[in-house]
Amino acid sequence: MEALLSQLPIGLSIAAVLMLVALGLTFTFGQMGVINMAHGEFMMAGAYTAYVLQDWTGREAVLAALPVAFAVAGAMGLVLERAAVRRFYGRPLDTLLLTWGVSLVLQQLARDIFGAPNVQVRAPGWLDGGVRMFGSQLPYTRLFIIVLAAVSALAIWAYQNRTRQGRRMRSVMQNRQLAACSGIDTGRVDQLTFFIGSGLAGVAGVALTLIGPIGPNLGTYYIVDAFLVVVAGGLGRLRGAVIAALALGLLDSYAEFWTDASLAKVIGFAAIVVFLQARPQGLFVLRSRALT
Amino acid sequence: MTARMRGPALFTAVALLVLVVAPAVLDPFRLGLLAKYLCFAIAALGIGLAWGQGGMLTLGQGVFFGLGGYSMAMYLKLHDAGPGNLPDFMVWSGVERLPLLWKPFTSPVFAIAAAVVVPAAAAALLGLLVFRQRVRGAYFAILSQALAAAFTIWLVGQQGLTGGTNGLTHFYDVFGRDPETDGAKRIFYFVVAVVLGALYLLARQLMKSRFGRLLVAVRDGEDRVRFLGYNPATVKTVAFAVSAAMAGIAGALYVPVVGIISPSLLGVVPSIELVVAVAIGGRFSLAGAALGGVLLNWAHTTFSEQYPSGWVYLQGLMFILVIMVAPGGVAGAARWAAEAIGRRRTGRGPSSVPEPAGPTHGQKEVAAP
């Protein structure tokens, strides 16, 4: 029992990272059906934003970088949407390949600008140390990430349910044509959605600097799991993404605890495939009468 | 030349080029490289079948390539070690008894059969599980990619069983020949080329059959096929299993040709690179897919030696361009050019052979769950 509980904080912090990465994806993939393989590279851009800001802000880089990274990654997403993705709505597989090409180029750009070796962003002084929970140490940096993930999820929920723009976004997601008929500028909504989704990737990237060194390949380590979270959670379902991230994060940490790291990934994958047997469209399904 | 004759004539010309001209012109080293590209062409052919014809974007084809490759490599390792001995890497990792998984691979017949059957079975299992539940399009692409990620992480983690990051390498005796000799390289080349040709003809025949028509129909309108009384899941599973078997064969041939199989050859990135090759070659044409496999890997080897960073930009940009401007790839462009010339010569309207419709319908269904 002791061992079971001691694994909980680790699982929670893995889940929080997954959730942060997946939140942005639920916007772009879930709401618009666009598989953005460059999402991981937007995270990388956010992480490097913190690295660059470090020169001015010193150890407070992480806090200062949160809004800046949101803007930087969001702007990159906006450019991608305007320049390319918008031509491919309704063709998600082509978008997937296209954005993978973009991610390749972005990774190499980072390698050429910042160098191939990993770099370190120093965490703020007030995040030194940690708290003891269930017999294992939870560093304050991890706690910060958990709080950040929770705040981000809440903010998105409020945005979607409490603002006019958020409602427009949901209506476009549920029925694009009907939304357009009702006078909603779906093109603008798409842009905004992409901006926010990509911006969230930037925030996730900043959070990742608290976990370890960052490098040009940063995004590739998280993107596959994050996509799985969105698939398991159900397209465009915020609740689904949150629960799926928690489940996958906890499963990952416990599977690793009982077997080993290499088997944990296989178990996680198998669990998702089995889960999809019961709920092929994910945890929460958006009911629709539209025939595909 | 009539349109009916053009296909067989082209095939014969390419076969002559590959089987007669290339071995006469190229030195053994280059021939070995070409054999490697042809291995990728076999895997690309499989992707052409699953993705181009069937609309299943598989981003985990490296897994099946790996299953085939490891099957072959396990046999070669055991053969090199001799009966009763352990392969060298197991000794280094402190393994004392041959793992159960390895035991049947002392038999070459079993190993070769496994290189085809195991990938096909794995794909059939995954296919049945996901296609029956109507998991498709982007969901399927993501699942197949996650499979590739999980598979490589597992391979790396099982040092004593799979050789870990280093994979399996150093083969000294491949079916009675030293793989480093020029003679052996030449033989491997011919084997790979003939297998590629045979599999191409097989895939073509498959696409001409009733099954092939069903597969294209499933790509373009899965629900309509279901309403007509067919089961799209079965059609897709079979096509996916065949494509996995091709990847497995490609992997099994790759091992003697290149002399190594390792997780870095089958992960997320190599798997998606195979898809890129197919996209550039032309996903709607089986020949285009195979051609893409050769072209992209040739370009990769040639350019990345001299300009490693330039190559990444080139690959990325080339890919973006193909997707945006010419979704039909090289094969699509060639067909378009041939038809334009044909029109000018005869002064007729558009050719009577319709362009193969892109799988836009099939993919559209993903956007609206």
Boltz contact constraints between the chains, C-beta under 6 A:
constraints:
  - contact:
      token1: [A, 33]
      token2: [B, 367]
      max_distance: 6.0
  - contact:
      token1: [A, 35]
      token2: [B, 138]
      max_distance: 6.0
  - contact:
      token1: [A, 90]
      token2: [B, 364]
      max_distance: 6.0
  - contact:
      token1: [A, 90]
      token2: [B, 367]
      max_distance: 6.0
  - contact:
      token1: [A, 91]
      token2: [B, 360]
      max_distance: 6.0
  - contact:
      token1: [A, 91]
      token2: [B, 363]
      max_distance: 6.0
  - contact:
      token1: [A, 92]
      token2: [B, 138]
      max_distance: 6.0
  - contact:
      token1: [A, 92]
      token2: [B, 366]
      max_distance: 6.0
  - contact:
      token1: [A, 93]
      token2: [B, 57]
      max_distance: 6.0
  - contact:
      token1: [A, 93]
      token2: [B, 363]
      max_distance: 6.0
  - contact:
      token1: [A, 94]
      token2: [B, 323]
      max_distance: 6.0
  - contact:
      token1: [A, 97]
      token2: [B, 323]
      max_distance: 6.0
  - contact:
      token1: [A, 98]
      token2: [B, 320]
      max_distance: 6.0
  - contact:
      token1: [A, 98]
      token2: [B, 323]
      max_distance: 6.0
  - contact:
      token1: [A, 100]
      token2: [B, 272]
      max_distance: 6.0
  - contact:
      token1: [A, 101]
      token2: [B, 316]
      max_distance: 6.0
  - contact:
      token1: [A, 101]
      token2: [B, 319]
      max_distance: 6.0
  - contact:
      token1: [A, 101]
      token2: [B, 320]
      max_distance: 6.0
  - contact:
      token1: [A, 104]
      token2: [B, 312]
      max_distance: 6.0
  - contact:
      token1: [A, 104]
      token2: [B, 316]
      max_distance: 6.0
  - contact:
      token1: [A, 105]
      token2: [B, 313]
      max_distance: 6.0
  - contact:
      token1: [A, 105]
      token2: [B, 316]
      max_distance: 6.0
  - contact:
      token1: [A, 108]
      token2: [B, 309]
      max_distance: 6.0
  - contact:
      token1: [A, 108]
      token2: [B, 312]
      max_distance: 6.0
  - contact:
      token1: [A, 108]
      token2: [B, 313]
      max_distance: 6.0
  - contact:
      token1: [A, 224]
      token2: [B, 145]
      max_distance: 6.0
  - contact:
      token1: [A, 224]
      token2: [B, 146]
      max_distance: 6.0
  - contact:
      token1: [A, 224]
      token2: [B, 149]
      max_distance: 6.0
  - contact:
      token1: [A, 227]
      token2: [B, 142]
      max_distance: 6.0
  - contact:
      token1: [A, 228]
      token2: [B, 146]
      max_distance: 6.0
  - contact:
      token1: [A, 231]
      token2: [B, 139]
      max_distance: 6.0
  - contact:
      token1: [A, 231]
      token2: [B, 142]
      max_distance: 6.0
  - contact:
      token1: [A, 235]
      token2: [B, 369]
      max_distance: 6.0
  - contact:
      token1: [A, 262]
      token2: [B, 153]
      max_distance: 6.0
  - contact:
      token1: [A, 262]
      token2: [B, 154]
      max_distance: 6.0
  - contact:
      token1: [A, 262]
      token2: [B, 157]
      max_distance: 6.0
  - contact:
      token1: [A, 265]
      token2: [B, 150]
      max_distance: 6.0
  - contact:
      token1: [A, 265]
      token2: [B, 153]
      max_distance: 6.0
  - contact:
      token1: [A, 266]
      token2: [B, 150]
      max_distance: 6.0
  - contact:
      token1: [A, 266]
      token2: [B, 154]
      max_distance: 6.0
  - contact:
      token1: [A, 269]
      token2: [B, 146]
      max_distance: 6.0
  - contact:
      token1: [A, 269]
      token2: [B, 150]
      max_distance: 6.0
  - contact:
      token1: [A, 273]
      token2: [B, 129]
      max_distance: 6.0
  - contact:
      token1: [A, 276]
      token2: [B, 133]
      max_distance: 6.0
  - contact:
      token1: [A, 276]
      token2: [B, 135]
      max_distance: 6.0
  - contact:
      token1: [A, 277]
      token2: [B, 133]
      max_distance: 6.0
  - contact:
      token1: [A, 280]
      token2: [B, 133]
      max_distance: 6.0
  - contact:
      token1: [A, 280]
      token2: [B, 134]
      max_distance: 6.0
  - contact:
      token1: [A, 280]
      token2: [B, 135]
      max_distance: 6.0
  - contact:
      token1: [A, 281]
      token2: [B, 369]
      max_distance: 6.0
  - contact:
      token1: [A, 290]
      token2: [B, 368]
      max_distance: 6.0
  - contact:
      token1: [A, 292]
      token2: [B, 223]
      max_distance: 6.0
  - contact:
      token1: [A, 292]
      token2: [B, 365]
      max_distance: 6.0
